[in-house]
Amino acid sequence: MNIETFGLNDQFTMQEAFELLNSHVVKKEDEDNKDLPIEKIGFIAGVITLNDEIEVMIKFPNQLTQLTKTAFADKMTLLEMP
């Protein structure tokens, strides 16, 4: 008997989420913009647990977004800061 389990490997662990704190991100649609305005750069400002799922809180100058690991991978790119 083969049982498939969904949703177990596509969630942040608490360790992964906390390691991302204060990291800078940009939306995937803006990642190729060479002259990226500061308003397009966000940072991971918090970690929240809802319904046994860990999400990260991303703060942009005019927006606050919370994303699961799957949504984060689909919508955001981590910026490498020197």
URCORJO-V728847 format. One record per pair of residues at least 12 apart in sequence whose ideal C-beta (glycine too) atoms are under 10 Angstrom apart, sorted by the first residue. I is the first residue (numbers start at 0). J is the second residue. Records with the same first field share a line. If there is no record, write none. Layout:
# URCORJO-V728847
I->J, J
This chain:
# URCORJO-V728847
6->52, 67, 69
8->68
9->52, 67, 68, 69, 70, 72
10->51, 52, 53, 54, 67, 68, 69
11->46, 48, 52, 53, 54, 55, 66, 67, 68, 69, 71
12->53, 68
13->46, 48, 53
14->53
15->46, 53, 55, 68
16->43, 45, 46, 47, 48, 53, 54, 55, 56, 68, 71
17->43, 46, 53, 55
18->43
19->42, 43, 46, 55, 57, 68, 71, 77
20->42, 43, 44, 45, 46, 55, 56
21->42, 43, 44, 80
22->41, 42, 43, 55, 57, 75, 77, 78, 79, 80
23->40, 41, 42, 43, 57, 76, 77, 78, 79, 80
24->39, 40, 41, 42, 43, 55, 57, 58, 59, 64, 66, 71, 74, 75, 76, 77, 78
25->39, 40, 41, 59, 75, 76, 77, 78
26->39, 40, 41, 57, 59, 64, 74, 75, 76
27->72, 73, 74, 75, 76
28->74, 76
29->76
30->75, 76, 77, 78
31->76
35->78
36->60
37->59, 60
38->59, 60, 61, 62
39->59, 60
40->59, 60, 78, 80
41->56, 57, 58, 59, 60, 62, 63, 64, 75, 78
42->56, 57, 58, 59, 78, 80
43->55, 56, 57, 58, 66, 71, 75, 77
44->56, 57, 58, 59, 63, 64, 65
45->57, 58, 63, 65
46->65
47->65
49->65, 67
52->67, 68
53->67, 68
54->66, 67, 68, 70, 71
55->67, 68, 70, 71, 75
57->71, 74, 75
